[in-house]
Amino acid sequence: MTKWIKGRVRPGVYRRGGRGTRWTTEAGMTTAEYAVGTVAAVAFAGLLLVVVKSGPVKSALTAIIVSALGT
């Protein structure tokens, strides 16, 4: 949604005034930024999965769960 205002420019708001149109900062992310963020999140999830499935971490988590359940 585009808002046109007079006077001060606030982040995430477009301003048209004086000579021609001047675009100010946009709020939110563009499609490319979403793509980079998604790739980074998937890479982090993959790394976390590898770490959690490793032997020492798996046995430590199993011990914590067994201790918490009291069996």
Secondary structure, DSSP 4 states (H G I P E B T S, - for coil): ---EESSS--TT-EEE-SSSEE-----S--HHHHHHHHHHHHHHHHHHHHHHHSHHHHHHHHHHHHHHHT-
